[in-house]
Amino acid sequence: MIGELTGILAPVFLTAGVGYGWSKAGYNFDSEMVSRLVINIGMPCMVFATLSTLQVELGALGEIVSAAMLSICAYLILGSLILRGFKMPVTHYLPSLSFSNGGNMGLPICLFAFGEEGLALGTGFFLVNAVAQPTIGVWINSGKFSPVEMLRTPVIYAIPLAMIFRFGGYAVPEWLANTSQLVGGITIPLMLLLLGVSLSRIHGGTARRSGALAALRIAMGLGVGWGVASLFGLSGTVRGVLLLQAAMPAAVINYVFAVRYETDPETVAGIVMQSTLMSIIVLPLLLAAILP
């Protein structure tokens, strides 16, 4: 079991560690260029290649998407109630409690834990986050709802295109399949390197407050994930992927939005950093519990 857990987690943390060390060593890393490359090209290609060719049941994909939507709704409600109860500003900290790092960390771990099926299901969970973060997340931080941001996310167009080929009985042209698989293959390594570089550039934060909120993010994720899995009666790979994605630390993008809208970026940076460190302990235990 230890060897299996190491095989799953080591590639993720070591690759992110390369990005962290690269940045700390003072070498140049154009985060804006890499993030644009991943969001606008790599991720849509990976999603198309994964969903259009993988033998995964539409029902299972629908289950994980529905579970992800319900989970985020639960995070928003519970997080808002807890923050208000402790008289903390909801606009500052609710996004960090609600939106997890289901891309940079979640997808690689789902892939290594459950193979290609895990990647496809993990992508379903991630896509809900990818739509919610630039819409609901921006709405919370800025007070303005912006559906335009959602329409500017290329990955949402890759989903229906992949579904047409996957469930419409059409064969994906070889040139399109090979190209999307080749370009999509850069996505996970680049995301992990970007995660490490981003974490290396985050500083500060009120240690006690950010630590408490980081622990709340992990605990709430585990609790809501288990509750939704039980409510839906999920089992096997679908249940495992949901629990893994739900337990991910706060997404780095929360820090980007906090800086942009001046919603206490120092504490949000601390939440991202500390929840990521906590996940190093939590994820092996969770994997040991859910792996067959």
Secondary structure, DSSP 8 states (H G I E B T S, - for coil): -HHHHHHHHHHHHHHHHHHHHHHHTT----HHHHHHHIIIIIHHHHHHHHHHHS---HHHHHHHHHHHHHHHHHHHHHHHHHHHHTT--HHHHHHHHH-B-IIIIIHHHHHHHHHHHHHHHHHHHHHHHHHHIIIIIHHHHHS---HHHHHT-THHHHHHHHHHHHHTT----HHHHHHHHHHHTTHHHHHHHHHHHHHHT-----HHHHHHHHHHHHHHHHHHHHHHHHHHT--HHHHHHHHHHHT--B-THHHHHHHHHTS-HHHHHHHHHHHHHHHHHHHHHHHHHH--
